[in-house]
Amino acid sequence: QVQLLESGGGLVQPGGSLTLSCAASGSIFRINTMGWYRQAPGEQRDLVATISSADSRDYADSVKGRFTISRDYAKNTMYLQMNSLKAEDTAVYYCAASSRHYPSGIDEYDYWGQGTQVTVSS
């Protein structure tokens, strides 16, 4: 099994920055692609960004140019650097990991963290 633990959420003003972390433990050899999803109240869980084991990165259009996803294999940790935050970025952010190299959607992520709240408000 793989355990994922997010941290770094909080309250930030519009235009501010936050960095989320996701520490992986357990059978980490099972992990290929990792990603960040977010879910606002009453909304579905949406993809934010993904990073493959080959360091290929993909972003939702709404965060391109503002968010950066990265992985530190020595620390078994994934990050999401979020800049120029907007009120519409407010959501619970979830870390996810897939055993697939190119998961096609949310259903192909095998492991999930518990989520961390990000609130963007003045």
TIVO-2410 file (N, C-alpha, C; in nm, 3 decimals):
# residues 122
REC num residu      c1      c2      c3 atome chaine
REC   1      Q   0.083  -0.119   0.000     N      A
REC   1      Q   0.000   0.000   0.000    CA      A
REC   1      Q   0.087   0.125   0.000     C      A
REC   2      V   0.029   0.233  -0.045     N      A
REC   2      V   0.094   0.363  -0.048    CA      A
REC   2      V   0.015   0.460   0.038     C      A
REC   3      Q   0.083   0.536   0.119     N      A
REC   3      Q   0.018   0.639   0.199    CA      A
REC   3      Q   0.067   0.775   0.147     C      A
REC   4      L  -0.028   0.868   0.137     N      A
REC   4      L   0.002   1.003   0.091    CA      A
REC   4      L  -0.044   1.102   0.197     C      A
REC   5      L   0.041   1.196   0.230     N      A
REC   5      L   0.008   1.293   0.334    CA      A
REC   5      L   0.037   1.432   0.283     C      A
REC   6      E  -0.070   1.512   0.266     N      A
REC   6      E  -0.056   1.649   0.219    CA      A
REC   6      E  -0.031   1.743   0.336     C      A
REC   7      S   0.034   1.854   0.306     N      A
REC   7      S   0.052   1.962   0.403    CA      A
REC   7      S   0.073   2.092   0.327     C      A
REC   8      G   0.061   2.202   0.400     N      A
REC   8      G   0.090   2.332   0.340    CA      A
REC   8      G  -0.030   2.418   0.306     C      A
REC   9      G  -0.150   2.367   0.325     N      A
REC   9      G  -0.267   2.448   0.297    CA      A
REC   9      G  -0.284   2.558   0.400     C      A
REC  10      G  -0.378   2.647   0.372     N      A
REC  10      G  -0.405   2.756   0.466    CA      A
REC  10      G  -0.482   2.868   0.402     C      A
REC  11      L  -0.484   2.980   0.471     N      A
REC  11      L  -0.553   3.101   0.425    CA      A
REC  11      L  -0.451   3.197   0.366     C      A
REC  12      V  -0.479   3.247   0.247     N      A
REC  12      V  -0.388   3.340   0.181    CA      A
REC  12      V  -0.471   3.446   0.110     C      A
REC  13      Q  -0.415   3.565   0.100     N      A
REC  13      Q  -0.485   3.674   0.031    CA      A
REC  13      Q  -0.473   3.657  -0.121     C      A
REC  14      P  -0.568   3.711  -0.195     N      A
REC  14      P  -0.556   3.709  -0.341    CA      A
REC  14      P  -0.424   3.769  -0.386     C      A
REC  15      G  -0.362   3.703  -0.482     N      A
REC  15      G  -0.231   3.744  -0.530    CA      A
REC  15      G  -0.116   3.681  -0.455     C      A
REC  16      G  -0.145   3.612  -0.347     N      A
REC  16      G  -0.042   3.550  -0.266    CA      A
REC  16      G   0.002   3.415  -0.318     C      A
REC  17      S   0.089   3.351  -0.240     N      A
REC  17      S   0.147   3.222  -0.280    CA      A
REC  17      S   0.139   3.121  -0.167     C      A
REC  18      L   0.132   2.995  -0.206     N      A
REC  18      L   0.138   2.883  -0.113    CA      A
REC  18      L   0.209   2.769  -0.181     C      A
REC  19      T   0.274   2.685  -0.102     N      A
REC  19      T   0.333   2.563  -0.155    CA      A
REC  19      T   0.276   2.445  -0.080     C      A
REC  20      L   0.215   2.352  -0.154     N      A
REC  20      L   0.163   2.230  -0.096    CA      A
REC  20      L   0.267   2.119  -0.111     C      A
REC  21      S   0.271   2.031  -0.013     N      A
REC  21      S   0.360   1.915  -0.018    CA      A
REC  21      S   0.278   1.788  -0.004     C      A
REC  22      C   0.327   1.681  -0.065     N      A
REC  22      C   0.264   1.550  -0.054    CA      A
REC  22      C   0.376   1.448  -0.031     C      A
REC  23      A   0.381   1.394   0.089     N      A
REC  23      A   0.483   1.295   0.123    CA      A
REC  23      A   0.428   1.156   0.103     C      A
REC  24      A   0.500   1.075   0.028     N      A
REC  24      A   0.458   0.937   0.000    CA      A
REC  24      A   0.538   0.841   0.086     C      A
REC  25      S   0.470   0.737   0.134     N      A
REC  25      S   0.537   0.634   0.211    CA      A
REC  25      S   0.473   0.498   0.179     C      A
REC  26      G   0.539   0.393   0.227     N      A
REC  26      G   0.488   0.259   0.199    CA      A
REC  26      G   0.551   0.203   0.073     C      A
REC  27      S   0.470   0.142  -0.010     N      A
REC  27      S   0.517   0.076  -0.133    CA      A
REC  27      S   0.530   0.176  -0.247     C      A
REC  28      I   0.622   0.268  -0.230     N      A
REC  28      I   0.634   0.378  -0.326    CA      A
REC  28      I   0.682   0.331  -0.463     C      A
REC  29      F   0.737   0.210  -0.469     N      A
REC  29      F   0.780   0.157  -0.599    CA      A
REC  29      F   0.660   0.140  -0.692     C      A
REC  30      R   0.539   0.136  -0.634     N      A
REC  30      R   0.419   0.120  -0.715    CA      A
REC  30      R   0.382   0.249  -0.790     C      A
REC  31      I   0.440   0.363  -0.751     N      A
REC  31      I   0.397   0.492  -0.804    CA      A
REC  31      I   0.469   0.526  -0.934     C      A
REC  32      N   0.393   0.567  -1.033     N      A
REC  32      N   0.449   0.627  -1.154    CA      A
REC  32      N   0.407   0.773  -1.162     C      A
REC  33      T   0.288   0.798  -1.208     N      A
REC  33      T   0.242   0.936  -1.219    CA      A
REC  33      T   0.178   0.982  -1.088     C      A
REC  34      M   0.205   1.106  -1.052     N      A
REC  34      M   0.138   1.169  -0.938    CA      A
REC  34      M   0.067   1.295  -0.985     C      A
REC  35      G  -0.028   1.337  -0.904     N      A
REC  35      G  -0.103   1.456  -0.944    CA      A
REC  35      G  -0.168   1.525  -0.827     C      A
REC  36      W  -0.213   1.645  -0.856     N      A
REC  36      W  -0.293   1.722  -0.762    CA      A
REC  36      W  -0.432   1.742  -0.822     C      A
REC  37      Y  -0.534   1.718  -0.741     N      A
REC  37      Y  -0.671   1.746  -0.775    CA      A
REC  37      Y  -0.725   1.844  -0.671     C      A
REC  38      R  -0.834   1.911  -0.705     N      A
REC  38      R  -0.898   1.999  -0.609    CA      A
REC  38      R  -1.049   1.989  -0.620     C      A
REC  39      Q  -1.114   2.016  -0.508     N      A
REC  39      Q  -1.259   2.007  -0.504    CA      A
REC  39      Q  -1.315   2.122  -0.421     C      A
REC  40      A  -1.392   2.207  -0.486     N      A
REC  40      A  -1.461   2.315  -0.418    CA      A
REC  40      A  -1.596   2.265  -0.370     C      A
REC  41      P  -1.655   2.331  -0.270     N      A
REC  41      P  -1.785   2.287  -0.218    CA      A
REC  41      P  -1.889   2.277  -0.327     C      A
REC  42      G  -1.958   2.164  -0.333     N      A
REC  42      G  -2.063   2.145  -0.431    CA      A
REC  42      G  -2.016   2.116  -0.571     C      A
REC  43      E  -1.883   2.103  -0.589     N      A
REC  43      E  -1.828   2.080  -0.722    CA      A
REC  43      E  -1.764   1.941  -0.730     C      A
REC  44      Q  -1.736   1.898  -0.851     N      A
REC  44      Q  -1.665   1.773  -0.868    CA      A
REC  44      Q  -1.517   1.793  -0.843     C      A
REC  45      R  -1.447   1.684  -0.826     N      A
REC  45      R  -1.303   1.689  -0.805    CA      A
REC  45      R  -1.234   1.702  -0.941     C      A
REC  46      D  -1.158   1.810  -0.957     N      A
REC  46      D  -1.097   1.842  -1.085    CA      A
REC  46      D  -0.945   1.831  -1.082     C      A
REC  47      L  -0.890   1.795  -1.195     N      A
REC  47      L  -0.746   1.787  -1.209    CA      A
REC  47      L  -0.682   1.925  -1.205     C      A
REC  48      V  -0.573   1.936  -1.131     N      A
REC  48      V  -0.496   2.062  -1.128    CA      A
REC  48      V  -0.367   2.045  -1.208     C      A
REC  49      A  -0.290   1.941  -1.174     N      A
REC  49      A  -0.163   1.919  -1.242    CA      A
REC  49      A  -0.118   1.775  -1.221     C      A
REC  50      T  -0.041   1.725  -1.315     N      A
REC  50      T   0.017   1.591  -1.302    CA      A
REC  50      T   0.165   1.594  -1.338     C      A
REC  51      I   0.238   1.497  -1.285     N      A
REC  51      I   0.379   1.481  -1.317    CA      A
REC  51      I   0.410   1.332  -1.325     C      A
REC  52      S   0.467   1.292  -1.438     N      A
REC  52      S   0.497   1.151  -1.459    CA      A
REC  52      S   0.634   1.116  -1.403     C      A
REC  53      S   0.665   0.987  -1.403     N      A
REC  53      S   0.796   0.942  -1.358    CA      A
REC  53      S   0.906   0.986  -1.453     C      A
REC  54      A   0.867   1.025  -1.574     N      A
REC  54      A   0.962   1.079  -1.672    CA      A
REC  54      A   0.967   1.232  -1.664     C      A
REC  55      D   0.906   1.287  -1.563     N      A
REC  55      D   0.904   1.432  -1.539    CA      A
REC  55      D   0.823   1.508  -1.642     C      A
REC  56      S   0.731   1.440  -1.709     N      A
REC  56      S   0.638   1.509  -1.798    CA      A
REC  56      S   0.529   1.573  -1.713     C      A
REC  57      R   0.500   1.700  -1.738     N      A
REC  57      R   0.406   1.775  -1.655    CA      A
REC  57      R   0.289   1.824  -1.739     C      A
REC  58      D   0.174   1.827  -1.675     N      A
REC  58      D   0.054   1.876  -1.742    CA      A
REC  58      D  -0.026   1.958  -1.641     C      A
REC  59      Y  -0.091   2.063  -1.691     N      A
REC  59      Y  -0.165   2.154  -1.604    CA      A
REC  59      Y  -0.304   2.181  -1.659     C      A
REC  60      A  -0.398   2.203  -1.568     N      A
REC  60      A  -0.527   2.254  -1.609    CA      A
REC  60      A  -0.509   2.395  -1.664     C      A
REC  61      D  -0.590   2.430  -1.763     N      A
REC  61      D  -0.577   2.563  -1.824    CA      A
REC  61      D  -0.589   2.675  -1.722     C      A
REC  62      S  -0.673   2.652  -1.622     N      A
REC  62      S  -0.700   2.757  -1.523    CA      A
REC  62      S  -0.579   2.790  -1.434     C      A
REC  63      V  -0.478   2.701  -1.431     N      A
REC  63      V  -0.363   2.726  -1.343    CA      A
REC  63      V  -0.232   2.741  -1.420     C      A
REC  64      K  -0.234   2.723  -1.551     N      A
REC  64      K  -0.112   2.735  -1.630    CA      A
REC  64      K  -0.049   2.873  -1.612     C      A
REC  65      G   0.082   2.872  -1.590     N      A
REC  65      G   0.154   2.997  -1.571    CA      A
REC  65      G   0.154   3.046  -1.428     C      A
REC  66      R   0.070   2.986  -1.344     N      A
REC  66      R   0.063   3.027  -1.202    CA      A
REC  66      R   0.109   2.918  -1.108     C      A
REC  67      F   0.081   2.792  -1.143     N      A
REC  67      F   0.115   2.679  -1.055    CA      A
REC  67      F   0.229   2.599  -1.118     C      A
REC  68      T   0.313   2.540  -1.032     N      A
REC  68      T   0.421   2.454  -1.078    CA      A
REC  68      T   0.423   2.328  -0.994     C      A
REC  69      I   0.420   2.213  -1.062     N      A
REC  69      I   0.427   2.084  -0.995    CA      A
REC  69      I   0.569   2.030  -1.006     C      A
REC  70      S   0.614   1.964  -0.899     N      A
REC  70      S   0.749   1.907  -0.900    CA      A
REC  70      S   0.754   1.787  -0.807     C      A
REC  71      R   0.861   1.706  -0.822     N      A
REC  71      R   0.881   1.588  -0.738    CA      A
REC  71      R   1.026   1.584  -0.693     C      A
REC  72      D   1.046   1.547  -0.566     N      A
REC  72      D   1.178   1.523  -0.512    CA      A
REC  72      D   1.185   1.375  -0.477     C      A
REC  73      Y   1.252   1.297  -0.563     N      A
REC  73      Y   1.253   1.152  -0.544    CA      A
REC  73      Y   1.334   1.113  -0.421     C      A
REC  74      A   1.432   1.191  -0.386     N      A
REC  74      A   1.512   1.160  -0.266    CA      A
REC  74      A   1.428   1.170  -0.140     C      A
REC  75      K   1.330   1.260  -0.142     N      A
REC  75      K   1.244   1.280  -0.026    CA      A
REC  75      K   1.108   1.214  -0.042     C      A
REC  76      N   1.084   1.148  -0.157     N      A
REC  76      N   0.954   1.086  -0.185    CA      A
REC  76      N   0.841   1.186  -0.166     C      A
REC  77      T   0.861   1.305  -0.215     N      A
REC  77      T   0.767   1.414  -0.193    CA      A
REC  77      T   0.737   1.486  -0.323     C      A
REC  78      M   0.610   1.520  -0.340     N      A
REC  78      M   0.564   1.601  -0.454    CA      A
REC  78      M   0.521   1.737  -0.401     C      A
REC  79      Y   0.538   1.839  -0.485     N      A
REC  79      Y   0.504   1.975  -0.444    CA      A
REC  79      Y   0.412   2.040  -0.546     C      A
REC  80      L   0.339   2.141  -0.499     N      A
REC  80      L   0.262   2.227  -0.588    CA      A
REC  80      L   0.286   2.370  -0.542     C      A
REC  81      Q   0.366   2.441  -0.620     N      A
REC  81      Q   0.391   2.582  -0.592    CA      A
REC  81      Q   0.279   2.662  -0.658     C      A
REC  82      M   0.205   2.738  -0.579     N      A
REC  82      M   0.090   2.814  -0.629    CA      A
REC  82      M   0.117   2.962  -0.611     C      A
REC  83      N   0.121   3.034  -0.721     N      A
REC  83      N   0.144   3.178  -0.720    CA      A
REC  83      N   0.022   3.251  -0.775     C      A
REC  84      S   0.015   3.379  -0.751     N      A
REC  84      S  -0.094   3.463  -0.803    CA      A
REC  84      S  -0.230   3.400  -0.775     C      A
REC  85      L  -0.249   3.360  -0.653     N      A
REC  85      L  -0.371   3.288  -0.618    CA      A
REC  85      L  -0.494   3.377  -0.630     C      A
REC  86      K  -0.603   3.313  -0.671     N      A
REC  86      K  -0.731   3.381  -0.691    CA      A
REC  86      K  -0.836   3.317  -0.600     C      A
REC  87      A  -0.944   3.390  -0.579     N      A
REC  87      A  -1.052   3.337  -0.496    CA      A
REC  87      A  -1.104   3.204  -0.550     C      A
REC  88      E  -1.104   3.191  -0.681     N      A
REC  88      E  -1.155   3.068  -0.743    CA      A
REC  88      E  -1.062   2.949  -0.726     C      A
REC  89      D  -0.945   2.970  -0.670     N      A
REC  89      D  -0.856   2.858  -0.637    CA      A
REC  89      D  -0.892   2.795  -0.504     C      A
REC  90      T  -0.984   2.855  -0.432     N      A
REC  90      T  -1.026   2.802  -0.303    CA      A
REC  90      T  -1.088   2.664  -0.320     C      A
REC  91      A  -1.034   2.566  -0.247     N      A
REC  91      A  -1.079   2.428  -0.259    CA      A
REC  91      A  -1.002   2.342  -0.161     C      A
REC  92      V  -1.046   2.218  -0.147     N      A
REC  92      V  -0.963   2.117  -0.082    CA      A
REC  92      V  -0.875   2.055  -0.191     C      A
REC  93      Y  -0.745   2.055  -0.166     N      A
REC  93      Y  -0.649   2.002  -0.262    CA      A
REC  93      Y  -0.607   1.861  -0.219     C      A
REC  94      Y  -0.615   1.768  -0.315     N      A
REC  94      Y  -0.583   1.628  -0.289    CA      A
REC  94      Y  -0.461   1.585  -0.369     C      A
REC  95      C  -0.374   1.513  -0.304     N      A
REC  95      C  -0.261   1.447  -0.368    CA      A
REC  95      C  -0.306   1.309  -0.415     C      A
REC  96      A  -0.262   1.268  -0.534     N      A
REC  96      A  -0.301   1.138  -0.587    CA      A
REC  96      A  -0.182   1.072  -0.654     C      A
REC  97      A  -0.181   0.939  -0.652     N      A
REC  97      A  -0.073   0.865  -0.714    CA      A
REC  97      A  -0.131   0.749  -0.794     C      A
REC  98      S  -0.070   0.724  -0.909     N      A
REC  98      S  -0.116   0.616  -0.997    CA      A
REC  98      S  -0.002   0.521  -1.027     C      A
REC  99      S  -0.036   0.394  -1.040     N      A
REC  99      S   0.063   0.295  -1.082    CA      A
REC  99      S   0.083   0.299  -1.233     C      A
REC 100      R  -0.005   0.370  -1.304     N      A
REC 100      R   0.003   0.383  -1.449    CA      A
REC 100      R   0.097   0.496  -1.486     C      A
REC 101      H   0.160   0.481  -1.602     N      A
REC 101      H   0.248   0.588  -1.650    CA      A
REC 101      H   0.168   0.704  -1.704     C      A
REC 102      Y   0.055   0.676  -1.764     N      A
REC 102      Y  -0.028   0.782  -1.823    CA      A
REC 102      Y  -0.174   0.759  -1.788     C      A
REC 103      P  -0.210   0.783  -1.663     N      A
REC 103      P  -0.351   0.766  -1.626    CA      A
REC 103      P  -0.439   0.859  -1.707     C      A
REC 104      S  -0.552   0.807  -1.751     N      A
REC 104      S  -0.638   0.886  -1.840    CA      A
REC 104      S  -0.740   0.969  -1.765     C      A
REC 105      G  -0.754   0.942  -1.635     N      A
REC 105      G  -0.852   1.019  -1.560    CA      A
REC 105      G  -0.848   0.984  -1.414     C      A
REC 106      I  -0.936   1.048  -1.341     N      A
REC 106      I  -0.936   1.036  -1.195    CA      A
REC 106      I  -0.952   0.892  -1.149     C      A
REC 107      D  -1.024   0.812  -1.224     N      A
REC 107      D  -1.049   0.674  -1.184    CA      A
REC 107      D  -0.924   0.586  -1.192     C      A
REC 108      E  -0.821   0.637  -1.257     N      A
REC 108      E  -0.698   0.559  -1.272    CA      A
REC 108      E  -0.591   0.600  -1.173     C      A
REC 109      Y  -0.629   0.674  -1.073     N      A
REC 109      Y  -0.540   0.703  -0.961    CA      A
REC 109      Y  -0.574   0.608  -0.848     C      A
REC 110      D  -0.472   0.539  -0.799     N      A
REC 110      D  -0.494   0.431  -0.704    CA      A
REC 110      D  -0.491   0.476  -0.558     C      A
REC 111      Y  -0.419   0.581  -0.533     N      A
REC 111      Y  -0.396   0.623  -0.394    CA      A
REC 111      Y  -0.425   0.772  -0.380     C      A
REC 112      W  -0.483   0.807  -0.266     N      A
REC 112      W  -0.524   0.945  -0.240    CA      A
REC 112      W  -0.484   0.987  -0.100     C      A
REC 113      G  -0.450   1.114  -0.087     N      A
REC 113      G  -0.431   1.173   0.044    CA      A
REC 113      G  -0.564   1.218   0.101     C      A
REC 114      Q  -0.557   1.274   0.222     N      A
REC 114      Q  -0.681   1.312   0.291    CA      A
REC 114      Q  -0.728   1.452   0.252     C      A
REC 115      G  -0.641   1.527   0.185     N      A
REC 115      G  -0.677   1.661   0.141    CA      A
REC 115      G  -0.629   1.769   0.235     C      A
REC 116      T  -0.602   1.885   0.178     N      A
REC 116      T  -0.564   2.002   0.256    CA      A
REC 116      T  -0.639   2.123   0.203     C      A
REC 117      Q  -0.693   2.203   0.293     N      A
REC 117      Q  -0.777   2.317   0.254    CA      A
REC 117      Q  -0.691   2.436   0.213     C      A
REC 118      V  -0.724   2.493   0.099     N      A
REC 118      V  -0.665   2.620   0.056    CA      A
REC 118      V  -0.778   2.720   0.042     C      A
REC 119      T  -0.767   2.831   0.113     N      A
REC 119      T  -0.867   2.936   0.108    CA      A
REC 119      T  -0.800   3.065   0.065     C      A
REC 120      V  -0.849   3.124  -0.043     N      A
REC 120      V  -0.796   3.250  -0.093    CA      A
REC 120      V  -0.902   3.356  -0.069     C      A
REC 121      S  -0.871   3.446   0.022     N      A
REC 121      S  -0.969   3.547   0.061    CA      A
REC 121      S  -0.899   3.664   0.127     C      A
REC 122      S  -0.957   3.783   0.107     N      A
REC 122      S  -0.903   3.901   0.174    CA      A
REC 122      S  -0.973   3.925   0.306     C      A
***
